[in-house]
Amino acid sequence: MAATDTTAAAPRTERLEHRLLAAALMLPGVMVPGAMLPAVAPALLAAVAPGAAQAETAPEQGLVATKLLDYQDRQPGLKRTHVRAPSAYLLLPIRDEWALEASAVSDSVSGASPRYHTAVSGASKQVERRRAGDVKLTRYEPRHSWHVGAAGSDENDFHSLALSGGATLSSEDNNRTYSLAAALTRDRISATNNPGLHERRRTLQLSVGLAQNLSERDVVQGTLSFSRGRGFYDDPYKFPDHRPDHRNQLAAVLRWNHHVESLGASLRSGYRYYGDSFGIRAHTLDVEWVQPLGERIRLTPALRYHSQRAARFYFDPVYDTGLGEPFPPGWTPGTVASADQRLSGFGALGLSLKVDVKLDAAWSVDFKIDHYAQRGAWRLGGSGSPGLAPFSARWLQAGLSYRF
């Protein structure tokens, strides 16, 4: 996700929230598919207003923000993964043309690690900690901007480093903005249950985008992203799980925002198509309603629906081998196969409500609750993968920010 700075048009106070949610969703216990990860917490365009498609201007104020996220997922009769993630964010203007952004998060993960599709072993409890951070430097000009950045993540069995850069260019009337971004990510993968495992993965990501003001109340944005990865993609905590050593991913996003002047509110909507060389094909629809209540309070309810087709090598486990292990019919060691639910066919619904409260000119607080539910039968145009246990998750989040 480092390559596509889709948060560029969103309020800066919301960017850390998106990073936190995405970080939680990438945990092993969260059965959100790799296809869905970039779309689970997408940054929406800012509330529609005249000039919404303009290139970013240098910030006039600095910002310090902190957030605390609490995540819990579950299946029937089982609470699985619990995450607590405190985080911090800094925006620092430098002169009139530069800005420095930095964020840091520490995830504390505990609970049951999933094995064999939906089965969980009592011995597979996990207590882990993940630390991640990123930094970004942006230069602003009258009609264009450019940025460079770096991000890192470290945990006991996964280490990642990404370098990124990008630029924007606005038309002479400032009603159209073009964007281009790229990133290179290097990952090192190990496993606590296999001390001899030391694997690597490298990913190149490219994206292009266009934002256009249609009127004083409407703005649209389109983004096309491509990712090419090579290296280790197996899940070392599942068996059998052997995947191709390369993965190409393509995502197309179309967003439309409409400002309802009579209510002072904004409708934010979007559609995302995703496809990859694993065979996954996915569609995601989301909508938000941003409603101010006076000058200090803002409510933002949101709804999202996601549907995906299973990877071509995904199989539904069979538990009648006498060993309680989900081997597919005819399976032999080295065969490309996986029972990871994130690669299955399913549908999912997400609901959220966020409350922002402006205490004064400098201080603000926000609270948010998200609920996510996933079922095989909810897949659009089909029954999805059979045998999937119902899955649900919830996020609680509280934040405090100070402008200076």
C-alpha positions as CSV (number, residue, x, y, z in Angstrom):
1,M,0.0,0.0,0.0
2,A,2.9,2.3,0.2
3,A,2.9,2.9,-3.5
4,T,-0.5,4.5,-3.8
5,D,-1.0,7.5,-1.7
6,T,-4.8,7.4,-1.9
7,T,-5.0,9.4,1.3
8,A,-3.7,12.5,-0.3
9,A,-7.1,14.0,-0.7
10,A,-8.4,13.0,2.7
11,P,-8.2,15.1,5.9
12,R,-4.7,14.6,7.4
13,T,-6.3,13.7,10.8
14,E,-7.8,10.6,9.2
15,R,-4.7,9.2,7.6
16,L,-3.4,7.5,10.8
17,E,-6.8,5.8,11.3
18,H,-6.5,4.2,7.9
19,R,-3.0,2.9,8.6
20,L,-4.2,1.4,12.0
21,L,-7.1,-0.4,10.5
22,A,-5.1,-1.8,7.6
23,A,-2.4,-3.0,10.1
24,A,-5.0,-4.8,12.2
25,L,-6.5,-6.5,9.1
26,M,-3.1,-7.9,8.0
27,L,-2.8,-9.9,11.2
28,P,-2.8,-13.7,10.7
29,G,-6.0,-14.1,12.7
30,V,-8.0,-11.8,10.5
31,M,-9.7,-13.6,7.7
32,V,-9.9,-10.7,5.3
33,P,-8.4,-11.7,1.9
34,G,-5.2,-10.2,0.6
35,A,-7.4,-8.9,-2.2
36,M,-9.5,-6.9,0.2
37,L,-6.7,-5.4,2.3
38,P,-6.1,-2.2,0.4
39,A,-9.8,-1.5,0.3
40,V,-11.0,-2.3,3.8
41,A,-10.1,1.2,5.0
42,P,-9.8,3.3,1.9
43,A,-9.2,7.0,2.2
44,L,-12.1,9.0,0.8
45,L,-11.8,12.3,-0.9
46,A,-12.3,15.3,1.4
47,A,-15.7,16.8,1.7
48,V,-16.7,18.1,-1.7
49,A,-16.1,21.8,-2.0
50,P,-15.0,24.2,-4.8
51,G,-11.5,23.4,-5.9
52,A,-11.5,19.9,-4.3
53,A,-9.5,18.5,-7.1
54,Q,-6.7,21.0,-6.7
55,A,-3.1,19.9,-6.0
56,E,-2.3,19.8,-2.3
57,T,-1.2,23.1,-0.8
58,A,1.4,23.3,2.0
59,P,-0.2,23.0,5.4
60,E,-0.3,26.2,7.4
61,Q,-0.6,24.5,10.8
62,G,1.2,21.6,12.5
63,L,-0.7,18.6,13.9
64,V,0.0,16.1,16.6
65,A,-2.5,13.2,17.0
66,T,-2.7,10.0,19.0
67,K,-5.1,7.1,18.6
68,L,-5.9,3.9,20.4
69,L,-7.4,1.0,18.5
70,D,-8.9,-2.1,20.1
71,Y,-9.7,-5.0,17.8
72,Q,-11.4,-8.4,18.5
73,D,-12.5,-11.1,16.0
74,R,-14.5,-14.2,16.7
75,Q,-16.2,-17.3,15.4
76,P,-19.1,-19.2,17.0
77,G,-18.1,-20.1,20.5
78,L,-14.5,-18.7,20.1
79,K,-12.9,-15.4,20.6
80,R,-9.7,-15.5,18.5
81,T,-7.4,-12.6,18.0
82,H,-7.3,-9.5,20.2
83,V,-5.3,-6.4,19.2
84,R,-4.4,-3.2,21.1
85,A,-2.7,-0.6,19.0
86,P,-1.6,2.8,20.4
87,S,-0.2,5.1,17.7
88,A,1.0,8.7,17.1
89,Y,1.1,11.0,14.1
90,L,3.0,14.2,13.5
91,L,2.6,16.8,10.7
92,L,5.2,19.5,10.7
93,P,5.2,22.4,8.2
94,I,8.7,23.5,7.1
95,R,8.8,27.1,5.7
96,D,6.1,27.6,3.1
97,E,6.8,24.9,0.7
98,W,7.7,21.8,2.7
99,A,5.9,19.4,5.1
100,L,7.2,16.4,7.1
101,E,4.8,13.7,8.2
102,A,5.6,10.7,10.5
103,S,3.6,8.1,12.3
104,A,4.3,5.1,14.6
105,V,2.2,2.3,15.8
106,S,2.7,-0.6,18.2
107,D,0.4,-3.6,17.9
108,S,0.0,-6.0,20.9
109,V,-1.6,-9.2,19.6
110,S,-2.9,-12.1,21.7
111,G,-5.3,-14.9,21.2
112,A,-5.7,-18.1,19.1
113,S,-3.8,-18.5,15.9
114,P,-6.0,-20.2,13.2
115,R,-4.8,-23.6,11.9
116,Y,-6.3,-25.9,9.3
117,H,-8.9,-23.6,7.8
118,T,-11.2,-22.8,10.7
119,A,-9.9,-25.3,13.3
120,V,-7.9,-23.8,16.2
121,S,-5.5,-25.8,18.3
122,G,-5.3,-25.1,22.0
123,A,-1.5,-25.1,21.7
124,S,-1.5,-22.4,19.0
125,K,-1.9,-19.4,21.3
126,Q,0.0,-16.3,20.3
127,V,1.3,-13.3,22.1
128,E,3.1,-11.0,19.7
129,R,4.1,-7.4,19.3
130,R,4.5,-5.5,16.1
131,R,6.1,-2.1,15.7
132,A,5.8,0.0,12.5
133,G,6.4,3.5,11.4
134,D,6.7,5.7,8.3
135,V,8.0,9.1,7.3
136,K,7.1,11.3,4.3
137,L,8.6,14.5,3.0
138,T,6.5,16.6,0.6
139,R,7.5,19.6,-1.5
140,Y,4.7,21.9,-2.7
141,E,4.6,24.2,-5.7
142,P,1.8,26.3,-7.1
143,R,0.5,23.6,-9.5
144,H,2.4,20.5,-8.5
145,S,3.9,18.6,-5.6
146,W,6.2,15.7,-5.1
147,H,7.0,13.5,-2.1
148,V,9.4,10.8,-1.0
149,G,8.8,8.4,1.9
150,A,10.0,5.3,3.8
151,A,8.1,2.8,6.0
152,G,9.1,-0.1,8.1
153,S,7.5,-2.9,10.1
154,D,9.1,-5.3,12.6
155,E,7.8,-8.3,14.4
156,N,9.1,-11.6,15.5
157,D,8.5,-13.4,12.2
158,F,8.1,-10.6,9.7
159,H,10.3,-7.6,8.8
160,S,9.4,-5.1,6.0
161,L,11.0,-2.0,4.5
162,A,9.4,0.2,1.8
163,L,10.7,3.2,-0.1
164,S,8.2,5.3,-2.0
165,G,7.8,8.5,-4.1
166,G,5.2,10.3,-6.1
167,A,4.0,13.5,-7.7
168,T,0.9,15.4,-8.5
169,L,0.1,18.0,-11.2
170,S,-2.9,20.3,-11.5
171,S,-4.4,21.8,-14.6
172,E,-4.2,25.6,-15.2
173,D,-7.8,26.1,-13.8
174,N,-7.1,23.8,-10.9
175,N,-10.1,21.6,-11.6
176,R,-8.1,18.5,-12.6
177,T,-5.3,16.8,-10.8
178,Y,-3.0,14.0,-12.1
179,S,-1.1,11.8,-9.8
180,L,1.7,9.2,-10.1
181,A,3.3,7.1,-7.4
182,A,5.7,4.1,-7.0
183,A,7.2,2.0,-4.2
184,L,9.5,-0.8,-3.7
185,T,9.0,-3.2,-0.7
186,R,11.3,-5.8,0.6
187,D,10.0,-8.4,3.2
188,R,11.8,-11.0,5.3
189,I,9.7,-13.9,6.5
190,S,10.5,-16.4,9.2
191,A,8.3,-18.6,11.5
192,T,8.4,-19.3,15.3
193,N,7.5,-22.9,14.6
194,N,10.3,-23.4,12.0
195,P,13.7,-21.8,13.1
196,G,15.2,-22.8,9.8
197,L,12.8,-20.7,7.7
198,H,14.4,-17.6,6.2
199,E,12.6,-16.4,3.1
200,R,12.3,-13.1,1.2
201,R,9.8,-11.2,-0.9
202,R,10.1,-8.2,-3.1
203,T,7.2,-6.1,-4.5
204,L,7.1,-3.2,-7.0
205,Q,4.0,-1.1,-6.9
206,L,2.9,1.6,-9.4
207,S,-0.3,3.7,-9.6
208,V,-1.7,6.5,-11.6
209,G,-4.7,8.7,-10.7
210,L,-7.0,11.5,-11.9
211,A,-9.3,13.7,-9.9
212,Q,-11.8,16.0,-11.6
213,N,-14.1,18.7,-10.4
214,L,-17.4,18.2,-12.2
215,S,-19.1,21.1,-10.4
216,E,-18.9,23.0,-7.1
217,R,-20.7,20.1,-5.5
218,D,-19.2,17.1,-7.3
219,V,-15.8,15.6,-7.7
220,V,-14.7,12.2,-9.1
221,Q,-11.5,10.4,-8.7
222,G,-10.1,7.3,-10.6
223,T,-7.0,5.3,-9.6
224,L,-5.3,2.4,-11.4
225,S,-2.7,0.4,-9.4
226,F,-0.5,-2.5,-10.4
227,S,1.7,-4.6,-8.2
228,R,4.3,-7.2,-9.2
229,G,5.7,-9.4,-6.4
230,R,8.3,-12.1,-6.4
231,G,9.3,-14.4,-3.5
232,F,7.8,-16.3,-0.7
233,Y,4.0,-16.3,-0.4
234,D,3.3,-19.5,1.7
235,D,1.7,-19.2,5.1
236,P,4.2,-21.1,7.4
237,Y,1.6,-21.5,10.1
238,K,-0.8,-23.5,7.9
239,F,-0.3,-27.0,6.4
240,P,-0.6,-27.8,3.6
241,D,0.0,-24.3,2.3
242,H,2.1,-23.8,-0.8
243,R,1.5,-20.9,-3.2
244,P,3.1,-19.6,-6.4
245,D,6.4,-17.6,-5.9
246,H,5.0,-14.6,-7.8
247,R,1.9,-12.5,-7.6
248,N,0.6,-9.8,-9.9
249,Q,-2.2,-7.6,-8.6
250,L,-4.4,-5.0,-10.4
251,A,-6.9,-2.7,-8.8
252,A,-9.1,0.0,-10.3
253,V,-10.9,2.4,-8.0
254,L,-13.6,5.0,-8.9
255,R,-14.9,7.5,-6.3
256,W,-17.6,10.1,-6.4
257,N,-18.3,12.7,-3.8
258,H,-21.4,14.9,-3.7
259,H,-21.9,17.9,-1.4
260,V,-25.5,18.4,-0.2
261,E,-25.6,22.1,0.4
262,S,-29.0,22.2,2.0
263,L,-27.8,19.9,4.8
264,G,-24.2,20.9,4.8
265,A,-23.4,17.2,4.4
266,S,-21.4,15.2,1.9
267,L,-22.0,11.8,0.3
268,R,-18.8,9.8,-0.3
269,S,-19.1,6.7,-2.5
270,G,-16.7,4.3,-4.3
271,Y,-16.4,1.1,-6.3
272,R,-13.2,-1.0,-6.5
273,Y,-12.3,-3.9,-8.8
274,Y,-9.5,-6.2,-7.9
275,G,-7.8,-9.1,-9.7
276,D,-4.6,-11.0,-9.3
277,S,-2.6,-13.9,-10.8
278,F,-3.8,-16.2,-7.9
279,G,-7.2,-16.1,-9.6
280,I,-9.0,-13.9,-7.1
281,R,-11.6,-11.5,-8.5
282,A,-13.2,-9.1,-6.1
283,H,-15.7,-6.2,-6.1
284,T,-16.1,-3.7,-3.3
285,L,-18.8,-1.0,-2.9
286,D,-18.7,1.6,-0.1
287,V,-20.6,4.7,0.9
288,E,-20.2,7.3,3.7
289,W,-22.4,10.1,4.8
290,V,-20.6,13.0,6.5
291,Q,-23.1,15.1,8.5
292,P,-22.1,18.1,10.6
293,L,-24.2,18.8,13.7
294,G,-23.5,22.5,14.4
295,E,-20.0,23.8,14.2
296,R,-18.3,21.4,16.5
297,I,-19.7,17.9,15.9
298,R,-19.6,15.7,12.8
299,L,-21.1,12.2,12.4
300,T,-20.0,9.8,9.7
301,P,-21.9,6.5,9.2
302,A,-20.5,4.2,6.6
303,L,-21.5,0.9,4.8
304,R,-19.3,-1.4,2.8
305,Y,-20.0,-4.6,0.8
306,H,-17.2,-6.9,-0.5
307,S,-17.5,-10.0,-2.7
308,Q,-14.7,-12.2,-4.1
309,R,-14.0,-15.3,-6.1
310,A,-11.7,-17.9,-4.6
311,A,-8.1,-18.3,-5.7
312,R,-7.7,-21.0,-8.3
313,F,-5.6,-23.2,-5.9
314,Y,-7.9,-22.7,-2.9
315,F,-9.5,-25.9,-1.6
316,D,-12.1,-26.7,1.0
317,P,-10.6,-28.9,3.7
318,V,-11.7,-32.5,4.3
319,Y,-11.6,-33.5,8.0
320,D,-12.3,-37.3,7.6
321,T,-8.6,-38.4,7.2
322,G,-8.5,-39.6,10.8
323,L,-5.8,-37.1,11.5
324,G,-8.0,-34.1,11.7
325,E,-5.9,-32.4,9.0
326,P,-7.5,-30.8,5.9
327,F,-5.7,-32.5,3.0
328,P,-7.3,-31.9,-0.4
329,P,-8.1,-35.0,-2.5
330,G,-5.1,-36.2,-4.4
331,W,-2.7,-33.8,-2.6
332,T,1.0,-34.5,-2.8
333,P,3.8,-32.5,-1.2
334,G,4.9,-29.6,-3.3
335,T,1.5,-29.2,-4.9
336,V,0.2,-25.6,-5.1
337,A,-2.7,-25.5,-2.6
338,S,-4.0,-23.5,0.3
339,A,-7.0,-23.6,2.6
340,D,-6.4,-20.0,3.9
341,Q,-9.9,-18.5,4.3
342,R,-8.5,-15.2,3.0
343,L,-8.2,-16.9,-0.4
344,S,-11.7,-18.4,-0.4
345,G,-14.9,-17.2,-2.0
346,F,-17.1,-15.2,0.2
347,G,-19.1,-12.0,0.8
348,A,-18.6,-9.5,3.6
349,L,-20.5,-6.5,5.1
350,G,-19.0,-3.7,7.1
351,L,-20.7,-1.0,9.2
352,S,-19.1,1.9,11.0
353,L,-20.0,5.1,12.8
354,K,-17.5,7.9,13.6
355,V,-18.0,11.0,15.8
356,D,-15.6,13.9,15.5
357,V,-15.8,16.7,18.2
358,K,-13.9,20.0,17.9
359,L,-13.3,21.1,21.4
360,D,-11.7,24.5,20.4
361,A,-9.5,25.9,17.7
362,A,-6.6,23.6,18.6
363,W,-8.0,20.4,20.3
364,S,-10.3,17.7,18.7
365,V,-11.4,14.2,19.8
366,D,-12.9,11.4,17.7
367,F,-14.5,8.1,18.4
368,K,-15.3,5.3,16.0
369,I,-16.8,1.8,16.0
370,D,-16.6,-0.7,13.1
371,H,-18.3,-4.1,12.7
372,Y,-17.3,-6.6,10.1
373,A,-19.1,-9.9,9.2
374,Q,-18.1,-12.5,6.6
375,R,-20.1,-15.5,5.2
376,G,-19.5,-17.8,2.2
377,A,-23.1,-17.5,1.2
378,W,-22.9,-13.7,0.9
379,R,-20.8,-13.9,-2.2
380,L,-22.3,-12.1,-5.1
381,G,-23.5,-14.4,-7.9
382,G,-22.6,-17.6,-6.2
383,S,-22.7,-19.5,-2.9
384,G,-19.0,-19.0,-2.1
385,S,-16.7,-21.5,-0.6
386,P,-18.5,-24.2,1.5
387,G,-17.5,-25.1,5.0
388,L,-16.5,-21.6,6.1
389,A,-17.4,-20.9,9.7
390,P,-19.1,-17.5,10.2
391,F,-16.6,-14.8,11.1
392,S,-17.0,-11.4,12.6
393,A,-14.8,-8.6,14.0
394,R,-15.2,-5.3,15.7
395,W,-12.9,-2.2,16.1
396,L,-13.1,0.4,18.8
397,Q,-11.1,3.6,18.3
398,A,-10.5,6.8,20.2
399,G,-8.3,9.7,19.1
400,L,-7.0,13.1,20.3
401,S,-5.4,15.7,18.1
402,Y,-3.8,19.1,18.6
403,R,-3.1,21.8,16.0
404,F,-0.4,24.3,16.4
